[in-house]
Amino acid sequence: MSGRDLLGIFNLLIVAGVVAAVSYLALTLRPAEYDADTLCIAGIVPPHRVVIIDKTDLYSTQQAAVIERIILTQRDTLAVGERLSLFELDESGRLDATNQFSLCNPGSGDQVNPLYRNPDRIQARYEFLFDAPLQQALADLVVPKDAPQSPILEALAELAQEPSMAQTVPGRRIILVSDMLQNSEIFSVYGRSRGAVFDRLPPVADTVEAIREEYGLALAGVVLEIYLIERRGWESEQNGALRTYWAQVFNQLGVTMSWNVQPTDALS
């Protein structure tokens, strides 16, 4: 075999290597297909983050502003492909999807690979398809309403039974903005004439059993972040006995809970 033949073979190998590399990059960098309705990657169950605003009590203008910032922080910390849904516990005690907002983060301009996708175009798509509907939902979400019932625990358990929040869904996270003043058939924090908090609440085991009988183990494995809205005259109980009670209930239900206080003085 002549030197020219060897050089030709060598060149062919180089060309084949380049073609293979380009093909590999095209496959690995090619944008995934998205579901047109949810913006989620087709064929993949995404992690799901749900924000619930308890609207069964009135909020001040300052509190509404804080709630909006909490939601926008959740938006800004979403991973590409992670789903964000907004719900409200309304004045009738129902858990409603706010403006039917439940979308996956398709990626903003600074979250994409500029070698393969145009960041400006992706940012425009993000703002039009994801952020604009979110802003529209926010306009109503922070408008408070007063209500005779506040079935907080039941609402959480009901949500965890939804297919999009089932135990097969990875990364189930609920961000709950509430005063945590439960008022339902399972238990009510009201009625101070009945004595101290633990005297007027059922045993933790009874509350847990009531939830399990109705909703099974739906809440097990959920990560719950509570943003507590303090109420004047309730602060000591909210941050004392009630917090302890909630912690025990969620622990026995298999929920990982964190507690973030939004002080009354800073919000009103």
N, C-alpha and C positions, 0 to 999 in steps of 0.2 A: 504494500500500500504506500503510495507516494505521500510526500509531505503535504501536497495540495489537498489530497483526500482527507488526511488527518485534520487539516485546518478546517475543511468543510464540515467534517463531523463535529469538531469542536464548536464551530459557529452554530450548527443546528442545535447542539445541546444548550448553548447559551440562550438561543431564541426560545427553545422549549421551556427552559427555566423561567424566563421572563413571562411567557404566556401563562405558565402555571401560577406564578406569583400574582399576576394581575387577576387571574380567575379566582384565586383564593381571597384576595382583597375585596373583589367584587361581591363575593358571597358573604364575607364576614362583616363588611361595612355597609351592605345594602340595608336600607331602612326596613324594619319589620312592617308587616301589613297591619293596619289598624281597623278596628270595628268603627264604622261611621257613626254609630249612635253613642258609643261610650268612650271612644278614643283609646280603648284598651287594645293591647296587642292581641291579635286574633289567635285563638287556640291556647291562650295562657290565662290561668286564674291569677289575677294580680293581688298584691297586698292591698288591704282596704283600711283606710282611715276615715272615721266618721266623726263629725262634729255635731253635737246635740246642744241646742240652746233651750234651756228650761224657761219657757215664756209664761209660766203659770203665775208669775209674780211681776210686779212693775219694776222697771229699771229706770234709773236716772239717765240724763243725757251723758254724763261722764261714764257711767257704767256701760252704756251702749257703745261708747267709743272704745272702751277697753275690750269689750266683746269682739268688736270688729278687728282690733289689732290681734287678738288671739287667733281668729280665723285666718287672717292674712299671714300670720307666722306659720300656721299649718300649711298654707299654700306654698310658702317659700321654702319649706323644708321637705316637700314631697320629692321622692325619687322619680326619675323618668319611668313611666309605666305604672306608678302607684296610683290607686284610686282614691278619690276624695268625694265624700257625700255629706250633704248638709241636711239635718233634720231639726225639727222643733217639737217640743212637748207643748201642745197648744192649750188654749183656755178650756177645752172640753176634756183634757187629759189624754188626748190621742197623740201618737207620734206620727208627724206628717213630714214628708219629703219637701223641703223648701224649694219651690220653683222646679221641682223634679231634678235638682242638681245632683248628679252622680257621674263624674267623669274621671278618666285616667289622665294623668299629666303627660301630654304628648312630647314634652321637652321644650324648653325655651331656647332662645338663641345661644345662650352661653352653656347649654347642656348638650350640645350636639357636636359631632366631629366636623370641623370646618373643611377637612380634606375631602369629605364626601357630600356634605349638605351645606346649603347656603344659610348661615346664621341669621341674616336679616329676614329671609323668607320664612324660616322656621319661627322666628320671634313674632312675625306678623300673624302666622297661623296660630301660634300659642295664644296671642292676645285676642284673636277673633273667636276661636273655637272654645277656649278654656277660660281665660281670664274675664272676658266680657260677660259670659253667663254667670260667672261667680260674683262679679260686681252687682249684677242685677238681682241675684238671690240675696246678697248682703243687704240691699236696700230694705227688704221686708223682714229679714231675719232678726235685725236688732230692734224692731218695733215691738215693745213689750205689750202683754195683755194680762189682765187679772183673771184668776180662775179659782173655782171652789175646790178643785182636786189637784193633787200633784203626785201621780203614781210613778215616781222616778224609777224605782227598782223594777217594776213591771215593764216599763218602757224599755229599759236596757235589756231585759231578758227577752222581750218580744223581738227587739232588733236582732239579737244574736241568733234567732231562729230563721231569719231571712236567708235565702240561698246565697246572697252576696256576702253574708257574714257568718256562714256556717263554719263548723270546726275544720272543714277541709280547706278553708281559705287561709293562706299564709298571712302573717303579720296583721292580725285583727287588732285594731287600736281604736278606742273610743275616747274622744275628748268631750267631756261634759262640763258645760257652764251652768251652774245651778247654785241655789242656796242650800240644797240638800235637806230641805224641810219637807220630808215625805208626808203625804196626806192621802191615804187610800184605805181600802178595806184590810190590807195586810197589816199596816200599822200607820199611826199618825203621831207626829211629834207634838201636836197641839193638845190643849187641855191641861194647862199648868196646875189647875186646881186638883189634878189627880196626883200631884207630887213631882219629885225630881224626874229627870229624863228616864233613867233606867227603871223607875217605878211605873211609868206610864207606857213603856214599850214592852212588847212581848219578848220572851227569851230569844236570844239570837238563833238558837237551834230551831225554834218554831218558825221564825221568819224564813230561814234557809229551807226548811222542809216545805213550806207553802210555795216557795218559788220552784223548787224541784218538782213538786207534784204537778204544777201547771206548765212548766217550761223545760223540765228535764235538766240536763247538764249543759244547756246551750251556752251559758256564760263561762264555762271552764276554759281557761287558756287566753281569755281576753285581757289585753292591757288597757287599763282605764286611767286616764288623767283627768282629775277633777279640778276645775277652776272654781273655787268657792266664792260666791258672792255673799259677803256678810250683810246681815240685816240688823238694823238698830234694835237693841234690846235682846238680840239672840246671839251676839258674838261669843259670849263665854260658853254657851251650850254648843254652838256650831263647832267651836275649836276645842271643846272638851269632851263631854260625854257623848254627844252625837257623832263626833269624829271617831271616837273609840268604837261606838256601836257599828257604824258603817264599816270600819276596818275589819271588825270581826266577821260581819256578814259577808263581805266580799272575799275575805280570806277563805272562809268555809265553802264559798261557791267557786273557788279556784280562779279568782280574778286577781291580777297583779295591779295594785292601786297606788297612785301617787296623789298628793293633796297640795294644791297651790292656792294660797289665800289672796283674795282681792279685798283689802281692808275697806271698811265703810268710810273711814275718814279720808281715804285717798280718792274715793269715787263719788262722794256726794258734796 
